[in-house]
């Protein structure tokens, strides 16, 4: 009886610990876009040995990759994220699978493997109708816009950046929307459509100046001159 009771108490303790960690990771998920530094510090302070099941481990490493990306820490080794993609491929959570493909694409882009990055982004885009997060949809299309621009496919680049701007607006991410408009202005420059480019860049510069977005203001000014 004592052995059985001890086993039950250990199981309950493990269950409570698992629930606690899962709750912490879910809270981090809600904060990572706004406070990536804090989330990254919290995740890096974790005792990884406490992550006893695959669900927690994969969520942890997906969040860690996301936090690093938001903190401008560029990963170039895609082996771990490939494993995470493979894990979520067999699960019902399409939002995490979407994010896994997106961040796999980001890592591949950082490594200069643009063809692999395009493939990962395309697989993420195939899940777009199952995703409610307008912000990450905008991030995906912004990345697709840059890749199409890199390959000189300007019509697709314009379409992707315009789609990104729409999703950013739906997400209430006004600064991101104007960064997408800046990208559109750059593409118009490359198409030699100087009138459309000047109109967009002037709009971006005006908004950035009025809203004290100094970095965006500087970019728009440089492209206008």
N, C-alpha and C positions, 0 to 999 in steps of 0.2 A: 504493500500500500504506500509506503514511504517513497519507494522508487517510482511508482506510478505518479504520485503527487508531485514529485520533483520534476518528472518529465513534463507534466501538464504545466507547471509553473514556468519551466524553461521555454515551452512552446508559446505560452501567453506573453512572456517577456519578449521573445523574438518577434511575435506578431505586433506587439505594441511599438517595438523599435522600428519595424518595417513601416508601420503606419506613420510614425513620426518622421522618418526620412522621406517617405513619399510626400507627406504634407509639406515638408521643407522644400523639396524639389519643385512641387507645384507652385509654391509661393515664389520661388526664384524665377520660374517660368513667367510669372506675371510682371516681375520687376526687371527682367534682363534688358529690355529695350530702353528703359528709362534710367536704370542705375547699373549699367554693366560692370563698372569698377567694383561696386559693393558685392554684386553677385559673384564675380570672379574671385574676389578675396574669400568669400564664404565657401565657394566650391573647392578652392585650393587648400582650405583649412580642414577639409573632410578627411576622416580616416577611411581610405578606400576599402579596407578590409571589412568595414561595416556594411558594404553593399553586397548582400548575400544572394540576390537573385538577378536574373538577366534583365528584367524589366527596370529595376532601379539602376543597374549599371549603365544600360544603354541610354536611359533618360539623363543620367548624370553626365555622361560623356558628350551627349548631344548638347546639353546646356553649357558645358564647359567650352565646347567649340564655338557656340553662339556668343558666349560672353567674351572670349578671346577676339573673335571677329569684330564685335562692337567696340572693343578696346584697341583696335588697329594692330593686333598681334597676328601677323600673317602666317598661317600654317601652310606647309607645302607637301607634307606626307599624308596621302589619302588612305592609307591602309586601315586605320581605325574607323574612319567615317564609312569606308566601304563595308566593314563589318556591321556597322550600325544600320546602314541601308538594308543589308541582307536580313538583319533581325526584323526590322519594321516591315519588310516585304511580306513577311508571314503573319502580320498582325492586322487588326482592324483599324488601328489608329492612323488614319490617313494624314492627319495634320503633322504628326511626328515624321511620317514617311516623306511628306512634302519637304519638311525642314531638313531632313537627312539628305535628300537629293540636292536641295538648295546649297547646303553648306559643303557637300561633296563638290559641287560645282565651283564654289568659292575657293576651296583648297586647290582644285585643279587649275583654276585660273591663276592663282598665286604662283603655281609651279610652272606656268607658261604652257600648260597642256590645254590649249583653247578648244580643240576638237572634243576632248573628253568632257570639258566643262560645258560645252554646248549640248552634248548628249544628256548630261545630268540635269541641266536646266530644262531641257525639253521634256524629260521624264517628270520633273516637278510640275511643269505646265499642264501635263495630262491629268494632274490631280486637282487642278485649280477650282473646279466646280464643287469639290468636296471641302474646300477651305473657307472659313468665315473671317479669317484675319486679313483685312484689307491692306494693312501695312506691309506684311511680308509678301503679299501679292505684288505690291508696288516695288519692293526690293527686287523680286524676281525679274519683273519686266525691265527695270532699270539695268540690271546685269545683262539681260538679253539685248537691250539696246546698245550697250557698250561692245558686246561681242559682234553684233551685226555691223556696227560701225568699224570695228577692227578689220572685218572682212570686206569693207567697202560696199556692203549691202545697205545703202542709205534708205530706200523705201521701208525695209523691215525695221531698220533702226528707228526711224521716225515713228512708225506704228508702235513699236515697243515702248519708246519714251513717252508717247502720248498716253498709252495705256497705263504706264507707271504713274503719270501725273493724275489720272482719274482715280486710281486706287488710293494714292496718297491723300487726295482731297476727301474721299469717302472715309479715310482713317483719321482725318483731322490733322494730318501732318503737312502743314502749310509750307514750312521751310523745305521739306523734301520735294514737295510739288514744284517749288521754284527752282530747285536744283535740276529736276527733270526738264523744266522749261529751258534752263541754261544749256543742257545737253541738246535739246531740240534746236536751239539757236546755233550751236556749234555745227550740227549736221547741216543746217541750212547754209552755213558758211562754206562747208565742203562741197555743197551742191551749187555754189556760186549764186544762191538766191539771197543776195545781200539785203534786199528790202525786208523780207520775212525775218531774216536773222537780226537785223537792226531793231525791228519792232519788238521781237521777243526779248532780246538782250536788254533793251531799254526798259521794258516792263519789269524784268528781273532786277535790274539795277535800282530802279525806283523803289520797288518793294523792299529790297535788301537794305537800302539806305534808310528808309523810313522805319524799319524794324530792327535796326542795329545788328544786322547779320553781316558782320565785317568780312568774313571769308568769302561768302557768296557775292558780296558787293565788289570785292577785289577781282574775283574771277570774271564777273560780268563786265567790269570796267576794262580789264585787259583784253577781252575778246572784242569789245566795241572799238578800241583804238587799234 
